[in-house]
Amino acid sequence: MSSKSASVVILISGSGSNLQAIIDATQTDNYPVNIAAVISNRHNIKGLERAEQANINSVVVDHTQFNGREDFDQALIKQIDYYQPDLVVLAGFMRILTRDFVEHYTGRLINIHPALLPDFPGLNTHERAIESGVQQHGASVHFVTAEVDGGPIVLQADVPVKNDDTAEKLAQRVLQQEHLIYPLAIKWFAEKRLVLKDNKVLLDDVVLPETGLNYAQVVENQ
């Protein structure tokens, strides 16, 4: 296997901190990923600056220039497929994707969500976690399906919810974990160890639990 064997396109909408974590990972040894392009639906965001600083192709497909989600998604598919990626990575991409888009990339489209799925799909996860009184919160990497934040889970990392937590404090601790688990899941995919088959996640030909693997246990077993 070449040291840069898997081509990845990353979709962003904002600051791109997970994008930066992936960029940083590609600059280490034995990380078999090449970021072919970064695509944003918004102009003038920090994530595009990060791509430029890393000399990565970047493109804006502005969703406000299209009549609806279907037209936007078709334009997005055309732009992504120009790069012929092995994997499409959603890294803070704040658009709900159509079924046609998701099905076009079945098995090669992943997302990171700031909660321990299936708890707290959607937005405002940190506020909702604090309000609900849960003791553990975290992040999940999952394959994307037509159900928002409902796809099969690959990997999760948890953090404690503290008595004095604000949404901002909790978000920061969760984000630190996101930056660890997302590059790892992408690496597994690039190494052809991670696959989606019959709507189940397999790692090294073993079906994972419904909530995926726990990052702390993965590290402990390395």
N, C-alpha and C positions, 0 to 999 in steps of 0.2 A: 504493500500500500504506500502510495506517495505521501509525503508529509503534508500535502495540501489537497486531499483527495475529494472532499465534499464541498460543493458550491452552495452557498447560502445567500438568500435575499432577506433582508431585515426590514420590516415595516414599522414606522414610528409616527408619533404625532406630537411629541413634546421634547423633554430635556434629554432623553436618550441615555439615562444612566445604565440601564441594562445593555443597551448597545455598547456603551463604553466597556462594560465588564466582558462582553464577548470579544470586542476588539483587543482588549488586554490579553485575553486568553489566547487569541490567534498569534500573539507575539511571543508566546512561550514555546518551549520544545514539546514535541509529541502531541500537538493539538491539530488534528487533520482537517482543518476547516479553512476555506477561503471565502471571505465576504465579497460576493460578486457585486452587490449594490445595496444601497440604503434608499428606500422609497418612503416619502412622507406625503401625507395628505394636506400638509400645511407648510406655508413659506416661513422663513425667518425664525426658525426654532433652534435651540441649542443642539439638538441631535444632528442636524445638518452640519453644524460647525464641527462636531466631533468626527463625522464622516470625512469632511474636507481635510481636517488635520491629520487623519490617518490615510489620506490619499485613496479613499474609497469612492467609487462612482456613486453619485447621489442624484435623485430625480424627485420632483414634486408632481404628484397627480392630485390637483386641487379638487376636492369633492364638491366645492361650491360652484364649479363650472359645469356640472352635469345636472340633468333633469331629475334624476332619482338614483336610488341605490343600485338598481340594475345596471344603468348606463355607467355609473362610476366603477362598479365592480368589473364590468367587461373591459373598461379602459385599463384598470389595474392589472387584470389578468394578462392583457396584451403586453404591458410594460414588464411585468415579472417574467413572463415566458420568453421575452427577448434574451434574458440572461440564462435560461434553461437551468434553474437551480435544482439541486437535489432536495432542498429543504427550504420552506418559507417560515420565517420566524416573526411572530408578532411581539414587539417589544414596546408596550405602551401605545399600541395602535388603537385609537379611540373611535373606531367605526364598527357598527354591527354589520357583519358580512352576510351576503345573501346565500341561500342554499346552493345555488349554482356555483358560486365562488368556492365555498367550502368543499363541495363534492369534486370540483376540478382538482383540488389538492389533497384529497383524502389520503391519509397516511403519511403526508409530508408537510403538514401544517401544524405548528405548535404555538402555544401561548403560555404566558406566565400570568398568574392571577394572585393578587395580594390578599389571600385568605386560604384557610384549610378547607378546600372544597370537599364535599358538596356544600359546606356552610358558606353563607354570605356570597353568593354569586352576584354579579352586577357591580354597582358603584358604591362609594362611601363605606367600604368594608371595615375600615379601622373604627370609625364612629359607631357602626353597628355592632362591632365586636365588643367595644367598651360598654355600650348601652345594654347589651344582652347579658353581661356578667360572666362571659366565658373566661376561663383561666388560661387557655392556650389559644394562640392565634398564629398566623404564619403565611406561607406562600405555597403555591402549587404550580407545577409545570404539567400541562396536559395537551393531548392531541385535540385539535379543534373539530367539532361537529356542528351541525346546524343549530343545536341547542346552545344558547349563550352560556359560556363557562360550564358546560355540561359534558364535555368530552372526557374520554378515558384518561385517568391520572397516571403520570409517570413518576413524579418525585415531589415530596413535600418537605418543608423545613418549618419547625415550629419555634415560637418564642413565647415566653410567659407574658401575660397581661398583668401589669403592676397596678397597685391601688392608686398611684398618683399619675397614671398614664393619661396623656392627652392623645388625640388622634395623630398629632404631629410626631410625638415621641414614639408612639407605637409604629407609625409608618416608617420611621427611620430605622428601627431595629428589624422590621420585616424586610426593608429594602436591602439591608446588608446580607440577609439570607438569600434574597432573590439573586444577588450578584454571585453567589456561590453555586446555587442549584441550576440556574439556567445554562451557563456554559458547560456544566457537567452533562446535563441531558442532551445538549447539542453534540457534545463529543461522543456520547454513546451512539447517537444516530449516525454520525459521520463514520464511526467504526463499524457500522452495520450490525451492531449488537442490539439496537432498539428498533422494534417494529410494531406496527399496529396491524393486527390480524383478526378478522371477525369481530371487530369492535372491542378487542382485548389488547392490552399492552404486554408485549413479551420483551424481556431482557435476557440475552443469552439463551433463548428458546424456552425460558421459564415464564409462565403467566404471572403477572404481578397482582397483588391484592387490589381491591377496588380503589383504595386510597393511595395506591402507588407505594414506592419505597420511602422510608424515612431517612433524610440526609444524615442525621447523626449516626444512625445505625450503619449506613453505607461507609462513612468515614471510619467508624470503629472496626469495620470488617476488612478494611483495606490493608 
